[in-house]
Amino acid sequence: MHSIHYADNLTVLEQLPTASVDLIYVDPPFNTGKEQARTRIKTVRADDGDRIGFQGQRYRSVNVGSQSYADSFDDYIAFLQPRLEQAWRVLAPHGSLYVHLDYREVHYCKVLLDQIFGRDCFLNEIIWAYDYGGRSKRKWPAKHDTILFYVKDPEQYFFDSEAVDRIPYMAPGLVGPEKAARGKLPTDCWWHTIVPTNGAERTGYPTQKPLGILRRIIQASSQPGALVLDFFAGSGTTGAACLELDRRFMLIDSNQQALAVMARRFAQVPDIEWVNFDPHAVD
């Protein structure tokens, strides 16, 4: 059974049994100090349209909706600390935690996680690199996020490198046809596109992460049937990846717009327990 909770994540975490979760992935707000928002538009044919398309045809932009959330905390680390302490408690001995951050807070969170989990439980700093958006001319353009990978117990954590999707060799002619056909294991630097603007997986939710990133994490650090927890669930990408990979999921978010996006995304999925939220009430 899967579950989706509309609640303060700390309240739900405190109620979970100790050592009951196999894998946790979280993508907390990045503390940019701004409101994060995405507006979805469509275009319709119109003689007085504001866009010009193929063969000079004119189109008008139509706003079809937007999602947003506030991304500002006076004391970000004080906000995260009790939630990450609960994450440590609810992880099973073989469990893993992935915390997805950006350059503003990752160094502070690394120190906090070292204190909670222990420095010997830190396995990787994963760099997700992408290439989109504007390019500042006053500094090197920021085009990566950081994912910190910790385990509950460095002597018994689960990690299956053979289950992970492989990537092409940059010089396949140097490794022979068999290796080239199979591909190689990813390193701790992941080149992966953002969710395409017109892609099938696009929900319109701010800061939506690609399914490919979540697939790789779930493939490596959990087994089929495992329970995967995401307590900053956003658009529900963790749940979507779990459905593909035969894992159970528990998603938590306190943003009503996030729950509305998940209600539409999982409308055809049976066996989901919706807690404090009626998915049928979403237009």
ChimeraX attribute file (.defattr): number of C-alpha atoms within 10 A of each C-alpha:
attribute: neighborCount
match mode: 1-to-1
recipient: residues
	/A:1	11
	/A:2	19
	/A:3	16
	/A:4	24
	/A:5	20
	/A:6	19
	/A:7	17
	/A:8	14
	/A:9	18
	/A:10	17
	/A:11	10
	/A:12	14
	/A:13	21
	/A:14	16
	/A:15	10
	/A:16	14
	/A:17	11
	/A:18	15
	/A:19	16
	/A:20	15
	/A:21	24
	/A:22	25
	/A:23	28
	/A:24	28
	/A:25	24
	/A:26	21
	/A:27	19
	/A:28	17
	/A:29	21
	/A:30	20
	/A:31	18
	/A:32	14
	/A:33	12
	/A:34	12
	/A:35	12
	/A:36	17
	/A:37	15
	/A:38	16
	/A:39	13
	/A:40	15
	/A:41	13
	/A:42	11
	/A:43	15
	/A:44	12
	/A:45	14
	/A:46	14
	/A:47	12
	/A:48	9
	/A:49	14
	/A:50	11
	/A:51	16
	/A:52	14
	/A:53	9
	/A:54	6
	/A:55	6
	/A:56	8
	/A:57	12
	/A:58	17
	/A:59	18
	/A:60	17
	/A:61	15
	/A:62	11
	/A:63	11
	/A:64	10
	/A:65	11
	/A:66	14
	/A:67	19
	/A:68	17
	/A:69	18
	/A:70	14
	/A:71	15
	/A:72	15
	/A:73	15
	/A:74	9
	/A:75	9
	/A:76	15
	/A:77	14
	/A:78	11
	/A:79	12
	/A:80	15
	/A:81	15
	/A:82	15
	/A:83	17
	/A:84	22
	/A:85	17
	/A:86	18
	/A:87	29
	/A:88	24
	/A:89	21
	/A:90	24
	/A:91	24
	/A:92	19
	/A:93	20
	/A:94	20
	/A:95	26
	/A:96	30
	/A:97	26
	/A:98	22
	/A:99	21
	/A:100	20
	/A:101	22
	/A:102	21
	/A:103	12
	/A:104	11
	/A:105	15
	/A:106	19
	/A:107	13
	/A:108	12
	/A:109	19
	/A:110	18
	/A:111	12
	/A:112	18
	/A:113	22
	/A:114	14
	/A:115	11
	/A:116	18
	/A:117	20
	/A:118	16
	/A:119	13
	/A:120	13
	/A:121	19
	/A:122	20
	/A:123	13
	/A:124	15
	/A:125	17
	/A:126	18
	/A:127	19
	/A:128	20
	/A:129	16
	/A:130	15
	/A:131	14
	/A:132	9
	/A:133	9
	/A:134	9
	/A:135	12
	/A:136	9
	/A:137	7
	/A:138	6
	/A:139	7
	/A:140	8
	/A:141	12
	/A:142	16
	/A:143	14
	/A:144	17
	/A:145	16
	/A:146	21
	/A:147	22
	/A:148	20
	/A:149	20
	/A:150	27
	/A:151	28
	/A:152	26
	/A:153	19
	/A:154	17
	/A:155	11
	/A:156	11
	/A:157	18
	/A:158	19
	/A:159	18
	/A:160	12
	/A:161	14
	/A:162	10
	/A:163	15
	/A:164	18
	/A:165	16
	/A:166	14
	/A:167	16
	/A:168	14
	/A:169	16
	/A:170	10
	/A:171	9
	/A:172	14
	/A:173	10
	/A:174	10
	/A:175	12
	/A:176	10
	/A:177	11
	/A:178	9
	/A:179	14
	/A:180	17
	/A:181	13
	/A:182	13
	/A:183	17
	/A:184	15
	/A:185	15
	/A:186	15
	/A:187	10
	/A:188	12
	/A:189	13
	/A:190	16
	/A:191	15
	/A:192	13
	/A:193	15
	/A:194	20
	/A:195	18
	/A:196	10
	/A:197	11
	/A:198	9
	/A:199	9
	/A:200	8
	/A:201	16
	/A:202	15
	/A:203	21
	/A:204	21
	/A:205	23
	/A:206	18
	/A:207	17
	/A:208	19
	/A:209	20
	/A:210	18
	/A:211	19
	/A:212	15
	/A:213	18
	/A:214	17
	/A:215	19
	/A:216	17
	/A:217	21
	/A:218	25
	/A:219	21
	/A:220	16
	/A:221	25
	/A:222	24
	/A:223	18
	/A:224	12
	/A:225	13
	/A:226	17
	/A:227	20
	/A:228	26
	/A:229	26
	/A:230	25
	/A:231	25
	/A:232	21
	/A:233	27
	/A:234	30
	/A:235	27
	/A:236	28
	/A:237	24
	/A:238	28
	/A:239	27
	/A:240	19
	/A:241	22
	/A:242	24
	/A:243	15
	/A:244	10
	/A:245	16
	/A:246	13
	/A:247	21
	/A:248	19
	/A:249	26
	/A:250	23
	/A:251	26
	/A:252	25
	/A:253	21
	/A:254	16
	/A:255	18
	/A:256	15
	/A:257	18
	/A:258	22
	/A:259	26
	/A:260	20
	/A:261	20
	/A:262	23
	/A:263	23
	/A:264	15
	/A:265	17
	/A:266	15
	/A:267	12
	/A:268	8
	/A:269	10
	/A:270	9
	/A:271	9
	/A:272	15
	/A:273	14
	/A:274	16
	/A:275	13
	/A:276	10
	/A:277	17
	/A:278	13
	/A:279	17
	/A:280	10
	/A:281	8
	/A:282	12
	/A:283	7
